[in-house]
Amino acid sequence: MGSPITRSRQTVAGAMLRTPKTHGLEITVLDAEAAFIDAHVHMLLLTRGPVLHGTLLRADLEPRLDSRHPALELATLADRTIGPDQHIDEALQLLIRGQTRRLAVTDSDGRLLGLLCLKRALNGFCNKSDVLARRDERPLAPSV
């Protein structure tokens, strides 16, 4: 079921999802709003190639903006990234302080390595099988 939160020597790299979904830098506010329709999506990762340029939360979207406005202009990396070698307890403190459940994992060059996802119950971190199970729960898109 997911990685339990422990006080061991576990690092962020051991708990992160290694293949998070990303979005290109060209997405608009409308595109971001559409991505957030899925209740399981908490953070959008805006990348060009392997480099993370910004993160978006629902709260970052301003309803007064034109839907064609570039979402990147609302994105930030501040307090939303962590290195893979950081201790998992440090990550947990960042999540609590930021009142969020997601941190993008990047290397010193800004390359996206993964996503750290704290479970809703706050009792561990999501793993690949959790993500696949949630994907399988979603209704299929209607065929045309």
C-alpha positions in Angstrom: 0.0 0.0 0.0 2.4 3.0 0.1 5.5 3.8 2.1 4.9 4.3 5.8 6.4 7.4 7.3 9.4 6.3 9.3 12.1 7.9 11.3 14.8 5.8 9.7 17.6 7.1 7.3 15.2 7.0 4.4 15.8 9.7 1.8 13.3 11.5 -0.5 14.7 9.4 -3.4 13.5 6.2 -1.7 9.9 7.5 -1.4 9.3 9.6 -4.5 7.4 8.6 -7.6 9.9 8.4 -10.4 7.7 9.1 -13.4 5.3 11.9 -12.5 3.1 13.4 -15.2 4.4 16.7 -16.5 3.1 19.6 -18.6 4.9 21.8 -21.1 5.6 25.4 -20.5 3.0 26.5 -23.1 -0.1 25.4 -21.0 -2.6 28.1 -20.3 -4.7 28.8 -17.3 -7.6 27.0 -19.0 -5.3 23.9 -19.5 -4.3 24.0 -15.9 -7.9 24.3 -14.7 -8.8 21.2 -16.9 -5.9 19.2 -15.3 -7.2 20.1 -11.8 -10.6 18.7 -12.6 -9.1 15.3 -11.5 -9.3 15.5 -7.7 -6.2 13.3 -7.4 -4.1 16.0 -9.1 -2.7 18.4 -6.5 0.3 19.9 -8.3 1.2 20.5 -12.0 4.8 20.2 -13.0 5.8 22.5 -15.8 8.9 21.3 -17.7 10.9 21.8 -20.8 12.8 18.7 -21.5 14.1 17.3 -18.1 14.2 20.7 -16.4 11.4 21.8 -14.0 10.5 25.5 -14.6 7.5 25.8 -12.2 4.9 24.1 -10.2 1.2 25.0 -9.9 -1.4 24.3 -7.2 -5.1 25.0 -7.6 -4.7 28.0 -5.3 -2.3 29.6 -7.7 -4.9 30.0 -10.3 -6.6 33.4 -10.3 -10.2 33.3 -11.4 -10.0 36.9 -12.9 -7.3 35.9 -15.4 -8.0 35.4 -19.0 -8.1 31.6 -19.6 -5.5 32.1 -22.3 -3.0 33.5 -19.8 0.2 31.5 -19.6 0.0 29.3 -16.5 3.8 29.5 -16.2 3.5 33.1 -15.1 1.6 31.9 -12.0 3.9 29.0 -11.3 6.7 28.9 -8.7 9.5 26.6 -7.5 9.8 28.3 -4.1 9.1 25.9 -1.2 7.8 23.3 -3.6 11.0 21.4 -4.5 13.4 19.2 -2.5 16.6 17.3 -3.3 16.6 13.5 -3.6 19.2 13.1 -0.8 17.2 15.1 1.8 15.9 13.0 4.7 12.3 12.1 4.6 11.6 13.8 7.9 12.8 17.1 6.4 10.5 16.6 3.5 7.6 15.9 5.9 8.3 19.2 7.7 8.4 21.1 4.4 5.0 19.6 3.5 3.5 20.4 6.8 4.9 24.0 6.8 3.6 24.5 3.2 0.3 22.9 4.0 0.6 20.8 0.9 1.1 17.1 0.2 3.4 17.4 -2.9 7.0 18.3 -3.4 8.8 18.1 -6.8 12.2 16.4 -6.5 14.9 18.0 -8.4 18.7 17.8 -8.7 21.1 20.7 -8.3 20.7 21.6 -12.0 16.9 21.8 -11.8 16.2 18.5 -13.5 13.0 16.9 -12.4 13.7 13.5 -10.8 10.3 12.7 -9.3 7.4 13.7 -7.1 7.0 13.2 -3.4 3.3 12.6 -2.6 2.1 12.4 1.0 -1.0 10.3 1.3 -4.3 11.9 2.2 -4.3 10.1 5.6 -0.8 11.5 6.2 0.4 8.1 7.1 2.9 7.5 4.3 3.9 8.4 0.8 2.2 7.3 -2.4 4.0 4.6 -4.6 3.5 3.5 -8.1 0.9 0.9 -7.3 -1.2 3.5 -5.5 -1.1 5.7 -8.6 -2.0 2.9 -10.9 -4.9 1.8 -8.6 -6.3 5.4 -8.6 -6.0 5.5 -12.4 -8.0 2.3 -12.7 -10.7 3.7 -10.5 -11.4 6.6 -12.9 -14.2 6.3 -15.3 -13.3 5.8 -18.9 -13.7 8.8 -21.2 -16.8 8.4 -23.4 -16.1 7.1 -26.9 -17.1 9.1 -29.9 
